[in-house]
Structure formats: C-alpha cells, structure tokens
Amino acid sequence: MNYPVFIFHELVLRFSYINRQVGRYISSTIEGGDILIKTTSGKIAIAQEFLEKQYRDPSGISADQLRELAAGFQAE
C-alpha cells in the first residue's frame, strides 16, 4: 500500500517525543519486509503493521510499543 507521507512524519514525531535524537523525517524505503525510515540524524526500522496502525488508528500503538520502536533508532 502507498501511504501518504504525513503518516511517516507523524510516526517520527511520536518517536522524537520519546527520543530527542530521532530528528525529522527525510525518506523511507522497504527493506526485508520492514519499513526503514531515514531521519535527519539516523534511521529506524519498523514493521509494516505499525505503519498501518499509524494510518488507520494511531491510538492502537501503545506507549510501550512506541518506546520499544524508538529504542531501535540508530544514530548516524
């Protein structure tokens, strides 16, 4: 599915509330079935299911899930 770009921006914004180092959204690609989101300061990989949740029902992603995903941020 092609997602509108604002979905990526919203998700990165949610990550940045947890981890200030995340930065701002630049681009995204699909790698090995996951979505790789590139930011101004690094990258973060998320499962496609989380992008779908962010699109359909952002409240379906719990604070714990967001923290776990944000912990996977890799600074460059």
mmCIF file of the N, C-alpha and C atoms, coordinates in Angstrom:
data_MODEL
# 
_entry.id   MODEL 
# 
loop_
_atom_site.group_PDB 
_atom_site.id 
_atom_site.type_symbol 
_atom_site.label_atom_id 
_atom_site.label_alt_id 
_atom_site.label_comp_id 
_atom_site.label_asym_id 
_atom_site.label_entity_id 
_atom_site.label_seq_id 
_atom_site.pdbx_PDB_ins_code 
_atom_site.Cartn_x 
_atom_site.Cartn_y 
_atom_site.Cartn_z 
_atom_site.occupancy 
_atom_site.B_iso_or_equiv 
_atom_site.pdbx_formal_charge 
_atom_site.auth_seq_id 
_atom_site.auth_comp_id 
_atom_site.auth_asym_id 
_atom_site.auth_atom_id 
_atom_site.pdbx_PDB_model_num 
ATOM 1   N N  . MET A 1 1  ? 0.833  -1.180 0.000  1.00 0.00 ? 1  MET A N  1 
ATOM 2   C CA . MET A 1 1  ? 0.000  0.000  0.000  1.00 0.00 ? 1  MET A CA 1 
ATOM 3   C C  . MET A 1 1  ? 0.881  1.249  0.000  1.00 0.00 ? 1  MET A C  1 
ATOM 4   N N  . ASN A 1 2  ? 0.479  2.242  -0.713 1.00 0.00 ? 2  ASN A N  1 
ATOM 5   C CA . ASN A 1 2  ? 1.165  3.528  -0.699 1.00 0.00 ? 2  ASN A CA 1 
ATOM 6   C C  . ASN A 1 2  ? 0.548  4.402  0.380  1.00 0.00 ? 2  ASN A C  1 
ATOM 7   N N  . TYR A 1 3  ? 1.358  4.772  1.346  1.00 0.00 ? 3  TYR A N  1 
ATOM 8   C CA . TYR A 1 3  ? 0.885  5.593  2.448  1.00 0.00 ? 3  TYR A CA 1 
ATOM 9   C C  . TYR A 1 3  ? 1.192  7.055  2.176  1.00 0.00 ? 3  TYR A C  1 
ATOM 10  N N  . PRO A 1 4  ? 0.319  7.959  2.608  1.00 0.00 ? 4  PRO A N  1 
ATOM 11  C CA . PRO A 1 4  ? 0.627  9.379  2.471  1.00 0.00 ? 4  PRO A CA 1 
ATOM 12  C C  . PRO A 1 4  ? 1.832  9.731  3.349  1.00 0.00 ? 4  PRO A C  1 
ATOM 13  N N  . VAL A 1 5  ? 2.624  10.650 2.895  1.00 0.00 ? 5  VAL A N  1 
ATOM 14  C CA . VAL A 1 5  ? 3.872  10.986 3.578  1.00 0.00 ? 5  VAL A CA 1 
ATOM 15  C C  . VAL A 1 5  ? 3.632  11.524 4.992  1.00 0.00 ? 5  VAL A C  1 
ATOM 16  N N  . PHE A 1 6  ? 2.477  12.125 5.241  1.00 0.00 ? 6  PHE A N  1 
ATOM 17  C CA . PHE A 1 6  ? 2.237  12.656 6.587  1.00 0.00 ? 6  PHE A CA 1 
ATOM 18  C C  . PHE A 1 6  ? 2.237  11.553 7.641  1.00 0.00 ? 6  PHE A C  1 
ATOM 19  N N  . ILE A 1 7  ? 1.925  10.316 7.253  1.00 0.00 ? 7  ILE A N  1 
ATOM 20  C CA . ILE A 1 7  ? 1.937  9.191  8.201  1.00 0.00 ? 7  ILE A CA 1 
ATOM 21  C C  . ILE A 1 7  ? 3.353  8.986  8.748  1.00 0.00 ? 7  ILE A C  1 
ATOM 22  N N  . PHE A 1 8  ? 4.341  9.070  7.873  1.00 0.00 ? 8  PHE A N  1 
ATOM 23  C CA . PHE A 1 8  ? 5.735  8.916  8.292  1.00 0.00 ? 8  PHE A CA 1 
ATOM 24  C C  . PHE A 1 8  ? 6.153  10.069 9.202  1.00 0.00 ? 8  PHE A C  1 
ATOM 25  N N  . HIS A 1 9  ? 5.760  11.281 8.830  1.00 0.00 ? 9  HIS A N  1 
ATOM 26  C CA . HIS A 1 9  ? 6.078  12.450 9.650  1.00 0.00 ? 9  HIS A CA 1 
ATOM 27  C C  . HIS A 1 9  ? 5.472  12.311 11.046 1.00 0.00 ? 9  HIS A C  1 
ATOM 28  N N  . GLU A 1 10 ? 4.213  11.879 11.114 1.00 0.00 ? 10 GLU A N  1 
ATOM 29  C CA . GLU A 1 10 ? 3.550  11.714 12.413 1.00 0.00 ? 10 GLU A CA 1 
ATOM 30  C C  . GLU A 1 10 ? 4.257  10.669 13.270 1.00 0.00 ? 10 GLU A C  1 
ATOM 31  N N  . LEU A 1 11 ? 4.619  9.562  12.654 1.00 0.00 ? 11 LEU A N  1 
ATOM 32  C CA . LEU A 1 11 ? 5.276  8.494  13.398 1.00 0.00 ? 11 LEU A CA 1 
ATOM 33  C C  . LEU A 1 11 ? 6.639  8.956  13.920 1.00 0.00 ? 11 LEU A C  1 
ATOM 34  N N  . VAL A 1 12 ? 7.408  9.629  13.091 1.00 0.00 ? 12 VAL A N  1 
ATOM 35  C CA . VAL A 1 12 ? 8.711  10.144 13.517 1.00 0.00 ? 12 VAL A CA 1 
ATOM 36  C C  . VAL A 1 12 ? 8.527  11.172 14.637 1.00 0.00 ? 12 VAL A C  1 
ATOM 37  N N  . LEU A 1 13 ? 7.515  11.992 14.536 1.00 0.00 ? 13 LEU A N  1 
ATOM 38  C CA . LEU A 1 13 ? 7.234  12.967 15.585 1.00 0.00 ? 13 LEU A CA 1 
ATOM 39  C C  . LEU A 1 13 ? 6.936  12.254 16.907 1.00 0.00 ? 13 LEU A C  1 
ATOM 40  N N  . ARG A 1 14 ? 6.164  11.202 16.850 1.00 0.00 ? 14 ARG A N  1 
ATOM 41  C CA . ARG A 1 14 ? 5.852  10.436 18.059 1.00 0.00 ? 14 ARG A CA 1 
ATOM 42  C C  . ARG A 1 14 ? 7.122  9.822  18.647 1.00 0.00 ? 14 ARG A C  1 
ATOM 43  N N  . PHE A 1 15 ? 8.019  9.323  17.775 1.00 0.00 ? 15 PHE A N  1 
ATOM 44  C CA . PHE A 1 15 ? 9.293  8.767  18.248 1.00 0.00 ? 15 PHE A CA 1 
ATOM 45  C C  . PHE A 1 15 ? 10.149 9.855  18.894 1.00 0.00 ? 15 PHE A C  1 
ATOM 46  N N  . SER A 1 16 ? 10.140 11.045 18.299 1.00 0.00 ? 16 SER A N  1 
ATOM 47  C CA . SER A 1 16 ? 11.002 12.115 18.803 1.00 0.00 ? 16 SER A CA 1 
ATOM 48  C C  . SER A 1 16 ? 10.557 12.609 20.177 1.00 0.00 ? 16 SER A C  1 
ATOM 49  N N  . TYR A 1 17 ? 9.288  12.419 20.543 1.00 0.00 ? 17 TYR A N  1 
ATOM 50  C CA . TYR A 1 17 ? 8.848  12.758 21.898 1.00 0.00 ? 17 TYR A CA 1 
ATOM 51  C C  . TYR A 1 17 ? 9.514  11.837 22.918 1.00 0.00 ? 17 TYR A C  1 
ATOM 52  N N  . ILE A 1 18 ? 9.841  10.639 22.493 1.00 0.00 ? 18 ILE A N  1 
ATOM 53  C CA . ILE A 1 18 ? 10.471 9.650  23.374 1.00 0.00 ? 18 ILE A CA 1 
ATOM 54  C C  . ILE A 1 18 ? 11.989 9.769  23.327 1.00 0.00 ? 18 ILE A C  1 
ATOM 55  N N  . ASN A 1 19 ? 12.519 9.965  22.134 1.00 0.00 ? 19 ASN A N  1 
ATOM 56  C CA . ASN A 1 19 ? 13.964 10.035 21.929 1.00 0.00 ? 19 ASN A CA 1 
ATOM 57  C C  . ASN A 1 19 ? 14.270 11.266 21.080 1.00 0.00 ? 19 ASN A C  1 
ATOM 58  N N  . ARG A 1 20 ? 14.738 12.322 21.702 1.00 0.00 ? 20 ARG A N  1 
ATOM 59  C CA . ARG A 1 20 ? 15.009 13.591 21.014 1.00 0.00 ? 20 ARG A CA 1 
ATOM 60  C C  . ARG A 1 20 ? 16.025 13.454 19.875 1.00 0.00 ? 20 ARG A C  1 
ATOM 61  N N  . GLN A 1 21 ? 16.859 12.430 19.906 1.00 0.00 ? 21 GLN A N  1 
ATOM 62  C CA . GLN A 1 21 ? 17.877 12.246 18.882 1.00 0.00 ? 21 GLN A CA 1 
ATOM 63  C C  . GLN A 1 21 ? 17.309 11.808 17.536 1.00 0.00 ? 21 GLN A C  1 
ATOM 64  N N  . VAL A 1 22 ? 16.063 11.394 17.491 1.00 0.00 ? 22 VAL A N  1 
ATOM 65  C CA . VAL A 1 22 ? 15.477 10.858 16.259 1.00 0.00 ? 22 VAL A CA 1 
ATOM 66  C C  . VAL A 1 22 ? 15.524 11.869 15.119 1.00 0.00 ? 22 VAL A C  1 
ATOM 67  N N  . GLY A 1 23 ? 15.291 13.109 15.387 1.00 0.00 ? 23 GLY A N  1 
ATOM 68  C CA . GLY A 1 23 ? 15.327 14.126 14.337 1.00 0.00 ? 23 GLY A CA 1 
ATOM 69  C C  . GLY A 1 23 ? 14.030 14.190 13.550 1.00 0.00 ? 23 GLY A C  1 
ATOM 70  N N  . ARG A 1 24 ? 14.124 14.682 12.314 1.00 0.00 ? 24 ARG A N  1 
ATOM 71  C CA . ARG A 1 24 ? 12.945 14.853 11.457 1.00 0.00 ? 24 ARG A CA 1 
ATOM 72  C C  . ARG A 1 24 ? 12.985 13.867 10.293 1.00 0.00 ? 24 ARG A C  1 
ATOM 73  N N  . TYR A 1 25 ? 11.824 13.550 9.778  1.00 0.00 ? 25 TYR A N  1 
ATOM 74  C CA . TYR A 1 25 ? 11.664 12.608 8.673  1.00 0.00 ? 25 TYR A CA 1 
ATOM 75  C C  . TYR A 1 25 ? 12.321 13.130 7.390  1.00 0.00 ? 25 TYR A C  1 
ATOM 76  N N  . ILE A 1 26 ? 13.035 12.241 6.697  1.00 0.00 ? 26 ILE A N  1 
ATOM 77  C CA . ILE A 1 26 ? 13.606 12.566 5.383  1.00 0.00 ? 26 ILE A CA 1 
ATOM 78  C C  . ILE A 1 26 ? 12.994 11.677 4.304  1.00 0.00 ? 26 ILE A C  1 
ATOM 79  N N  . SER A 1 27 ? 13.081 10.339 4.506  1.00 0.00 ? 27 SER A N  1 
ATOM 80  C CA . SER A 1 27 ? 12.594 9.416  3.474  1.00 0.00 ? 27 SER A CA 1 
ATOM 81  C C  . SER A 1 27 ? 12.340 8.045  4.091  1.00 0.00 ? 27 SER A C  1 
ATOM 82  N N  . SER A 1 28 ? 11.769 7.156  3.271  1.00 0.00 ? 28 SER A N  1 
ATOM 83  C CA . SER A 1 28 ? 11.537 5.787  3.727  1.00 0.00 ? 28 SER A CA 1 
ATOM 84  C C  . SER A 1 28 ? 11.689 4.817  2.565  1.00 0.00 ? 28 SER A C  1 
ATOM 85  N N  . THR A 1 29 ? 12.092 3.609  2.906  1.00 0.00 ? 29 THR A N  1 
ATOM 86  C CA . THR A 1 29 ? 12.214 2.525  1.932  1.00 0.00 ? 29 THR A CA 1 
ATOM 87  C C  . THR A 1 29 ? 11.758 1.233  2.606  1.00 0.00 ? 29 THR A C  1 
ATOM 88  N N  . ILE A 1 30 ? 11.546 0.212  1.792  1.00 0.00 ? 30 ILE A N  1 
ATOM 89  C CA . ILE A 1 30 ? 11.205 -1.107 2.326  1.00 0.00 ? 30 ILE A CA 1 
ATOM 90  C C  . ILE A 1 30 ? 12.450 -1.977 2.238  1.00 0.00 ? 30 ILE A C  1 
ATOM 91  N N  . GLU A 1 31 ? 12.827 -2.570 3.361  1.00 0.00 ? 31 GLU A N  1 
ATOM 92  C CA . GLU A 1 31 ? 13.990 -3.454 3.418  1.00 0.00 ? 31 GLU A CA 1 
ATOM 93  C C  . GLU A 1 31 ? 13.613 -4.708 4.184  1.00 0.00 ? 31 GLU A C  1 
ATOM 94  N N  . GLY A 1 32 ? 13.651 -5.837 3.516  1.00 0.00 ? 32 GLY A N  1 
ATOM 95  C CA . GLY A 1 32 ? 13.360 -7.113 4.171  1.00 0.00 ? 32 GLY A CA 1 
ATOM 96  C C  . GLY A 1 32 ? 11.973 -7.175 4.777  1.00 0.00 ? 32 GLY A C  1 
ATOM 97  N N  . GLY A 1 33 ? 11.007 -6.510 4.184  1.00 0.00 ? 33 GLY A N  1 
ATOM 98  C CA . GLY A 1 33 ? 9.649  -6.527 4.689  1.00 0.00 ? 33 GLY A CA 1 
ATOM 99  C C  . GLY A 1 33 ? 9.351  -5.459 5.723  1.00 0.00 ? 33 GLY A C  1 
ATOM 100 N N  . ASP A 1 34 ? 10.393 -4.826 6.257  1.00 0.00 ? 34 ASP A N  1 
ATOM 101 C CA . ASP A 1 34 ? 10.209 -3.740 7.218  1.00 0.00 ? 34 ASP A CA 1 
ATOM 102 C C  . ASP A 1 34 ? 10.338 -2.399 6.505  1.00 0.00 ? 34 ASP A C  1 
ATOM 103 N N  . ILE A 1 35 ? 9.845  -1.378 7.149  1.00 0.00 ? 35 ILE A N  1 
ATOM 104 C CA . ILE A 1 35 ? 9.967  -0.020 6.639  1.00 0.00 ? 35 ILE A CA 1 
ATOM 105 C C  . ILE A 1 35 ? 11.182 0.614  7.311  1.00 0.00 ? 35 ILE A C  1 
ATOM 106 N N  . LEU A 1 36 ? 12.108 1.111  6.518  1.00 0.00 ? 36 LEU A N  1 
ATOM 107 C CA . LEU A 1 36 ? 13.274 1.801  7.043  1.00 0.00 ? 36 LEU A CA 1 
ATOM 108 C C  . LEU A 1 36 ? 13.045 3.298  6.853  1.00 0.00 ? 36 LEU A C  1 
ATOM 109 N N  . ILE A 1 37 ? 12.946 4.003  7.963  1.00 0.00 ? 37 ILE A N  1 
ATOM 110 C CA . ILE A 1 37 ? 12.693 5.438  7.936  1.00 0.00 ? 37 ILE A CA 1 
ATOM 111 C C  . ILE A 1 37 ? 14.005 6.161  8.203  1.00 0.00 ? 37 ILE A C  1 
ATOM 112 N N  . LYS A 1 38 ? 14.387 7.013  7.262  1.00 0.00 ? 38 LYS A N  1 
ATOM 113 C CA . LYS A 1 38 ? 15.598 7.817  7.408  1.00 0.00 ? 38 LYS A CA 1 
ATOM 114 C C  . LYS A 1 38 ? 15.196 9.173  7.964  1.00 0.00 ? 38 LYS A C  1 
ATOM 115 N N  . THR A 1 39 ? 15.950 9.627  8.953  1.00 0.00 ? 39 THR A N  1 
ATOM 116 C CA . THR A 1 39 ? 15.691 10.921 9.565  1.00 0.00 ? 39 THR A CA 1 
ATOM 117 C C  . THR A 1 39 ? 16.931 11.807 9.418  1.00 0.00 ? 39 THR A C  1 
ATOM 118 N N  . THR A 1 40 ? 16.836 13.015 9.905  1.00 0.00 ? 40 THR A N  1 
ATOM 119 C CA . THR A 1 40 ? 17.951 13.946 9.813  1.00 0.00 ? 40 THR A CA 1 
ATOM 120 C C  . THR A 1 40 ? 19.155 13.514 10.638 1.00 0.00 ? 40 THR A C  1 
ATOM 121 N N  . SER A 1 41 ? 18.950 12.569 11.563 1.00 0.00 ? 41 SER A N  1 
ATOM 122 C CA . SER A 1 41 ? 20.073 12.157 12.409 1.00 0.00 ? 41 SER A CA 1 
ATOM 123 C C  . SER A 1 41 ? 20.315 10.654 12.452 1.00 0.00 ? 41 SER A C  1 
ATOM 124 N N  . GLY A 1 42 ? 19.581 9.880  11.655 1.00 0.00 ? 42 GLY A N  1 
ATOM 125 C CA . GLY A 1 42 ? 19.794 8.440  11.663 1.00 0.00 ? 42 GLY A CA 1 
ATOM 126 C C  . GLY A 1 42 ? 18.693 7.695  10.951 1.00 0.00 ? 42 GLY A C  1 
ATOM 127 N N  . LYS A 1 43 ? 18.396 6.492  11.456 1.00 0.00 ? 43 LYS A N  1 
ATOM 128 C CA . LYS A 1 43 ? 17.363 5.669  10.828 1.00 0.00 ? 43 LYS A CA 1 
ATOM 129 C C  . LYS A 1 43 ? 16.698 4.793  11.877 1.00 0.00 ? 43 LYS A C  1 
ATOM 130 N N  . ILE A 1 44 ? 15.497 4.357  11.520 1.00 0.00 ? 44 ILE A N  1 
ATOM 131 C CA . ILE A 1 44 ? 14.742 3.483  12.415 1.00 0.00 ? 44 ILE A CA 1 
ATOM 132 C C  . ILE A 1 44 ? 13.928 2.532  11.547 1.00 0.00 ? 44 ILE A C  1 
ATOM 133 N N  . ALA A 1 45 ? 13.959 1.253  11.889 1.00 0.00 ? 45 ALA A N  1 
ATOM 134 C CA . ALA A 1 45 ? 13.209 0.235  11.144 1.00 0.00 ? 45 ALA A CA 1 
ATOM 135 C C  . ALA A 1 45 ? 11.956 -0.125 11.938 1.00 0.00 ? 45 ALA A C  1 
ATOM 136 N N  . ILE A 1 46 ? 10.849 -0.205 11.227 1.00 0.00 ? 46 ILE A N  1 
ATOM 137 C CA . ILE A 1 46 ? 9.602  -0.597 11.873 1.00 0.00 ? 46 ILE A CA 1 
ATOM 138 C C  . ILE A 1 46 ? 8.894  -1.633 11.004 1.00 0.00 ? 46 ILE A C  1 
ATOM 139 N N  . ALA A 1 47 ? 8.118  -2.468 11.635 1.00 0.00 ? 47 ALA A N  1 
ATOM 140 C CA . ALA A 1 47 ? 7.313  -3.440 10.901 1.00 0.00 ? 47 ALA A CA 1 
ATOM 141 C C  . ALA A 1 47 ? 6.183  -2.700 10.190 1.00 0.00 ? 47 ALA A C  1 
ATOM 142 N N  . GLN A 1 48 ? 5.811  -3.211 9.057  1.00 0.00 ? 48 GLN A N  1 
ATOM 143 C CA . GLN A 1 48 ? 4.763  -2.583 8.263  1.00 0.00 ? 48 GLN A CA 1 
ATOM 144 C C  . GLN A 1 48 ? 3.449  -2.478 9.037  1.00 0.00 ? 48 GLN A C  1 
ATOM 145 N N  . GLU A 1 49 ? 3.219  -3.388 9.957  1.00 0.00 ? 49 GLU A N  1 
ATOM 146 C CA . GLU A 1 49 ? 1.983  -3.366 10.740 1.00 0.00 ? 49 GLU A CA 1 
ATOM 147 C C  . GLU A 1 49 ? 1.854  -2.083 11.562 1.00 0.00 ? 49 GLU A C  1 
ATOM 148 N N  . PHE A 1 50 ? 2.979  -1.531 12.023 1.00 0.00 ? 50 PHE A N  1 
ATOM 149 C CA . PHE A 1 50 ? 2.921  -0.300 12.809 1.00 0.00 ? 50 PHE A CA 1 
ATOM 150 C C  . PHE A 1 50 ? 2.599  0.901  11.936 1.00 0.00 ? 50 PHE A C  1 
ATOM 151 N N  . LEU A 1 51 ? 3.087  0.881  10.718 1.00 0.00 ? 51 LEU A N  1 
ATOM 152 C CA . LEU A 1 51 ? 2.739  1.954  9.785  1.00 0.00 ? 51 LEU A CA 1 
ATOM 153 C C  . LEU A 1 51 ? 1.251  1.900  9.473  1.00 0.00 ? 51 LEU A C  1 
ATOM 154 N N  . GLU A 1 52 ? 0.741  0.695  9.320  1.00 0.00 ? 52 GLU A N  1 
ATOM 155 C CA . GLU A 1 52 ? -0.692 0.513  9.066  1.00 0.00 ? 52 GLU A CA 1 
ATOM 156 C C  . GLU A 1 52 ? -1.515 1.012  10.253 1.00 0.00 ? 52 GLU A C  1 
ATOM 157 N N  . LYS A 1 53 ? -1.054 0.692  11.478 1.00 0.00 ? 53 LYS A N  1 
ATOM 158 C CA . LYS A 1 53 ? -1.763 1.167  12.671 1.00 0.00 ? 53 LYS A CA 1 
ATOM 159 C C  . LYS A 1 53 ? -1.733 2.690  12.749 1.00 0.00 ? 53 LYS A C  1 
ATOM 160 N N  . GLN A 1 54 ? -0.579 3.279  12.442 1.00 0.00 ? 54 GLN A N  1 
ATOM 161 C CA . GLN A 1 54 ? -0.470 4.731  12.479 1.00 0.00 ? 54 GLN A CA 1 
ATOM 162 C C  . GLN A 1 54 ? -1.435 5.359  11.476 1.00 0.00 ? 54 GLN A C  1 
ATOM 163 N N  . TYR A 1 55 ? -1.625 4.697  10.359 1.00 0.00 ? 55 TYR A N  1 
ATOM 164 C CA . TYR A 1 55 ? -2.522 5.196  9.320  1.00 0.00 ? 55 TYR A CA 1 
ATOM 165 C C  . TYR A 1 55 ? -3.993 5.035  9.707  1.00 0.00 ? 55 TYR A C  1 
ATOM 166 N N  . ARG A 1 56 ? -4.352 3.855  10.187 1.00 0.00 ? 56 ARG A N  1 
ATOM 167 C CA . ARG A 1 56 ? -5.756 3.536  10.473 1.00 0.00 ? 56 ARG A CA 1 
ATOM 168 C C  . ARG A 1 56 ? -6.225 3.971  11.861 1.00 0.00 ? 56 ARG A C  1 
ATOM 169 N N  . ASP A 1 57 ? -5.363 3.751  12.860 1.00 0.00 ? 57 ASP A N  1 
ATOM 170 C CA . ASP A 1 57 ? -5.757 4.040  14.246 1.00 0.00 ? 57 ASP A CA 1 
ATOM 171 C C  . ASP A 1 57 ? -4.504 4.279  15.087 1.00 0.00 ? 57 ASP A C  1 
ATOM 172 N N  . PRO A 1 58 ? -3.972 5.494  15.084 1.00 0.00 ? 58 PRO A N  1 
ATOM 173 C CA . PRO A 1 58 ? -2.737 5.769  15.824 1.00 0.00 ? 58 PRO A CA 1 
ATOM 174 C C  . PRO A 1 58 ? -2.809 5.387  17.306 1.00 0.00 ? 58 PRO A C  1 
ATOM 175 N N  . SER A 1 59 ? -3.987 5.461  17.890 1.00 0.00 ? 59 SER A N  1 
ATOM 176 C CA . SER A 1 59 ? -4.110 5.099  19.307 1.00 0.00 ? 59 SER A CA 1 
ATOM 177 C C  . SER A 1 59 ? -3.918 3.597  19.526 1.00 0.00 ? 59 SER A C  1 
ATOM 178 N N  . GLY A 1 60 ? -3.903 2.827  18.444 1.00 0.00 ? 60 GLY A N  1 
ATOM 179 C CA . GLY A 1 60 ? -3.669 1.384  18.535 1.00 0.00 ? 60 GLY A CA 1 
ATOM 180 C C  . GLY A 1 60 ? -2.214 1.030  18.809 1.00 0.00 ? 60 GLY A C  1 
ATOM 181 N N  . ILE A 1 61 ? -1.334 2.025  18.755 1.00 0.00 ? 61 ILE A N  1 
ATOM 182 C CA . ILE A 1 61 ? 0.074  1.812  19.097 1.00 0.00 ? 61 ILE A CA 1 
ATOM 183 C C  . ILE A 1 61 ? 0.256  2.316  20.524 1.00 0.00 ? 61 ILE A C  1 
ATOM 184 N N  . SER A 1 62 ? 0.547  1.401  21.424 1.00 0.00 ? 62 SER A N  1 
ATOM 185 C CA . SER A 1 62 ? 0.672  1.762  22.838 1.00 0.00 ? 62 SER A CA 1 
ATOM 186 C C  . SER A 1 62 ? 1.956  2.541  23.100 1.00 0.00 ? 62 SER A C  1 
ATOM 187 N N  . ALA A 1 63 ? 1.996  3.202  24.232 1.00 0.00 ? 63 ALA A N  1 
ATOM 188 C CA . ALA A 1 63 ? 3.195  3.941  24.639 1.00 0.00 ? 63 ALA A CA 1 
ATOM 189 C C  . ALA A 1 63 ? 4.384  2.992  24.771 1.00 0.00 ? 63 ALA A C  1 
ATOM 190 N N  . ASP A 1 64 ? 4.137  1.785  25.275 1.00 0.00 ? 64 ASP A N  1 
ATOM 191 C CA . ASP A 1 64 ? 5.218  0.793  25.404 1.00 0.00 ? 64 ASP A CA 1 
ATOM 192 C C  . ASP A 1 64 ? 5.750  0.389  24.035 1.00 0.00 ? 64 ASP A C  1 
ATOM 193 N N  . GLN A 1 65 ? 4.856  0.193  23.070 1.00 0.00 ? 65 GLN A N  1 
ATOM 194 C CA . GLN A 1 65 ? 5.288  -0.149 21.719 1.00 0.00 ? 65 GLN A CA 1 
ATOM 195 C C  . GLN A 1 65 ? 6.097  0.987  21.104 1.00 0.00 ? 65 GLN A C  1 
ATOM 196 N N  . LEU A 1 66 ? 5.658  2.213  21.313 1.00 0.00 ? 66 LEU A N  1 
ATOM 197 C CA . LEU A 1 66 ? 6.401  3.369  20.794 1.00 0.00 ? 66 LEU A CA 1 
ATOM 198 C C  . LEU A 1 66 ? 7.796  3.441  21.405 1.00 0.00 ? 66 LEU A C  1 
ATOM 199 N N  . ARG A 1 67 ? 7.889  3.223  22.715 1.00 0.00 ? 67 ARG A N  1 
ATOM 200 C CA . ARG A 1 67 ? 9.197  3.242  23.382 1.00 0.00 ? 67 ARG A CA 1 
ATOM 201 C C  . ARG A 1 67 ? 10.099 2.143  22.836 1.00 0.00 ? 67 ARG A C  1 
ATOM 202 N N  . GLU A 1 68 ? 9.527  0.971  22.623 1.00 0.00 ? 68 GLU A N  1 
ATOM 203 C CA . GLU A 1 68 ? 10.309 -0.145 22.090 1.00 0.00 ? 68 GLU A CA 1 
ATOM 204 C C  . GLU A 1 68 ? 10.809 0.167  20.675 1.00 0.00 ? 68 GLU A C  1 
ATOM 205 N N  . LEU A 1 69 ? 9.941  0.718  19.852 1.00 0.00 ? 69 LEU A N  1 
ATOM 206 C CA . LEU A 1 69 ? 10.338 1.076  18.487 1.00 0.00 ? 69 LEU A CA 1 
ATOM 207 C C  . LEU A 1 69 ? 11.379 2.193  18.500 1.00 0.00 ? 69 LEU A C  1 
ATOM 208 N N  . ALA A 1 70 ? 11.169 3.211  19.318 1.00 0.00 ? 70 ALA A N  1 
ATOM 209 C CA . ALA A 1 70 ? 12.100 4.332  19.392 1.00 0.00 ? 70 ALA A CA 1 
ATOM 210 C C  . ALA A 1 70 ? 13.477 3.891  19.891 1.00 0.00 ? 70 ALA A C  1 
ATOM 211 N N  . ALA A 1 71 ? 13.503 2.851  20.721 1.00 0.00 ? 71 ALA A N  1 
ATOM 212 C CA . ALA A 1 71 ? 14.773 2.326  21.218 1.00 0.00 ? 71 ALA A CA 1 
ATOM 213 C C  . ALA A 1 71 ? 15.600 1.717  20.090 1.00 0.00 ? 71 ALA A C  1 
ATOM 214 N N  . GLY A 1 72 ? 14.954 1.360  18.987 1.00 0.00 ? 72 GLY A N  1 
ATOM 215 C CA . GLY A 1 72 ? 15.657 0.793  17.842 1.00 0.00 ? 72 GLY A CA 1 
ATOM 216 C C  . GLY A 1 72 ? 16.283 1.839  16.927 1.00 0.00 ? 72 GLY A C  1 
ATOM 217 N N  . PHE A 1 73 ? 16.170 3.107  17.297 1.00 0.00 ? 73 PHE A N  1 
ATOM 218 C CA . PHE A 1 73 ? 16.765 4.180  16.485 1.00 0.00 ? 73 PHE A CA 1 
ATOM 219 C C  . PHE A 1 73 ? 18.278 4.032  16.433 1.00 0.00 ? 73 PHE A C  1 
ATOM 220 N N  . GLN A 1 74 ? 18.828 4.182  15.237 1.00 0.00 ? 74 GLN A N  1 
ATOM 221 C CA . GLN A 1 74 ? 20.291 4.097  15.038 1.00 0.00 ? 74 GLN A CA 1 
ATOM 222 C C  . GLN A 1 74 ? 20.798 5.444  14.542 1.00 0.00 ? 74 GLN A C  1 
ATOM 223 N N  . ALA A 1 75 ? 21.550 6.124  15.389 1.00 0.00 ? 75 ALA A N  1 
ATOM 224 C CA . ALA A 1 75 ? 22.120 7.422  15.014 1.00 0.00 ? 75 ALA A CA 1 
ATOM 225 C C  . ALA A 1 75 ? 23.209 7.207  13.963 1.00 0.00 ? 75 ALA A C  1 
ATOM 226 N N  . GLU A 1 76 ? 23.328 8.176  13.091 1.00 0.00 ? 76 GLU A N  1 
ATOM 227 C CA . GLU A 1 76 ? 24.394 8.101  12.066 1.00 0.00 ? 76 GLU A CA 1 
ATOM 228 C C  . GLU A 1 76 ? 25.329 9.274  12.203 1.00 0.00 ? 76 GLU A C  1 
# 
